[in-house]
Amino acid sequence: MRSRAWLAVAAAMFCCGWGGNQFTPLLIMYRDAAGYSVLTVDAFLGAYVVGVVPTLLLAGRLCARWGRRPLMIAGTAASLLASVLLALGESGPVPIFAGRFATGTAVAVAMAVGSTWVKELSEPPFDDAPAGAGARRAALSLTLGFGLGAGVAGVLAQWGPLPMELPYVVHGVLTIVALALLPRAPETVPGGTGTHVPPLRAARHPRFLRVVLPMAPWIFGSAGVAYAIMPQLVGDRLGSWGLAYSTLLTVATLLTGAAVQPIAKKLDRRTDARAVVVSMVVMSGGLAASVVAAVERSPWVALGAAVVLGAAYGVAVVAGLLEIQRLARPEDLAGLTGVYYALAYIGFLLPTVLAVAAHVVGYPWLLGALVVIAVAGTVTVAASGRSHLPVAGAPSPARMG
C-alpha cells in the first residue's frame, strides 16, 4: 500500500523551512539599504534562536498532550504570521523582532513535530515505504524549503520591486495553500494517550551521547560557516554583487544538502555509525577548504567550500534522524527529535563566536582549529559506532544507560 498522506505534512514543513531561511540572504539589505546597525541585525538573528530552542524542547510534551495535527497547524500558521510581520519591517525593528521569533517557533514545530509525523505517515498502516524513507522525506522537505526560500528571497530582493515586502508575500501565498491541506492529513498519535517519556531521559542513552551528540552541532555549524562566514571573508572582492553572492552560497549549500540526502539513507546501517562518520569526514574536508578560502580570499574557493559543507550537512541531518528514530519509543520520538535539532542549532552560534574571536586570532587560524575539532569528533564517533546498538523489538532503549 502506497499513500500520499505524508505529502501535506511535507508541504507544511517545506513552507516553514522557506520562511526560516528567506531572511538569511537579506541581512546585507537590512544592514546597508535599511540602515539597521550590525548589532541590530545580529539581534534579529538572535530572536529567531529564542523562538527555535524552547519550542524544540517543549515539542514532545506538547505532542503527547495535543497530538501531531494541531501543533503542525499552529506552527504553519506561525510561519504565515511571521511573513506578515516581516513585511512591515520598514516601519521599524519591532515587527522584525516579532516576525523572527514567530519564524523560529514555526521552524521548531516543523523540525520536531513535522519530522515525526512524516516518519509515522511513511510506515504501516499509512504507507509501506522502504525503511528510513520517513527520515529522508522529512529532511528533504526542510532542506528544500531552506534552500529555495533563501534563493527566491535573495533574487527578489536583488532585482525585484518592493525588496522588503515581495519575498514575504510570495512565502505567505505558498503557506496559505499548505495550511489548507494540513487538516486532511491523518493523526498518528492522538493527544492525551499514554505516558510521555521525558526526552532528556532518552537523550542520556549512551549511543545518543557518543554518536549523535558529537555530530549534531555541526549540522547547522557547517551551514553557518558556508553562508555566514564565507561571504564576509570574500566581501571585498564582490563589489555590488554582495547580496547575490550571499544568496548563491546559501542556495548552493542547502541544495547540495538536499541532493545528497538519498546517499545518506544508503550509507546508513543498523550495525555501525557509517553514515554519521562519513558526514563528519566530509565536514572536516569542507572546513579545510574554508581555511584555503580564508587565506586566498577567493570567491570561487569559498563557493567550493560551501558545496562540500552542504554535502556534509545533508548526510549529517539524515544520519542523525535515522539514529534517533531507532533509539526512541513512538511517544518519545517528537521530544527526542526536538532535543536533536536543539543541539543542531547550537551550531548557528558558531559565526558569532568566530566573529568575537577574530579580534584576537585571524580567521584562517580559527577555521583551522575547527578542522582539528571536527576530526576529533570524527574519531569519537567512529570509535563508538558499533557500541550500544538498539535491538529491534526490545523495550524502549530510552531506559538504557
Buried (B, 14 or more C-beta within 10 A) or exposed (E): EEBEBBBBBBBBBBBBBBBBBBBBBBBBBBBEEBEBEEEBBBBBBBBBBBBBBBBBBBBBBBBBEBBBBBBBBBBBBBBBBBBBBBBBBEEEBEBBBBBBBBBBBBBBBBBBBBBBBBBBBBBEEBBEBEEBBBBBBBBBBBBBBBBBBBBBBBBBBBEBEEBBBBBBEBBBEBBEEBBEBBEEBBEBBEBEEEEBBBBEBBBEBEBBBBBBBBBBBBBBBBBBBBBBBBBBBBBEBBEEEBBBBBBBBBBBBBBBBBBBBEBBBEBBEEEBBBBBBBBBBBBBBBBBBBBBBBBBBBBEBBBBBBBBBBBBBBBBBBBBBBBBBBBBBBBBBBBBBBBBBBBBBBBBBBBBEBBEBBEEEEBBEBBBBBBEBBBEBBEBBBEBBEEBBBEEEEEBBBEBE
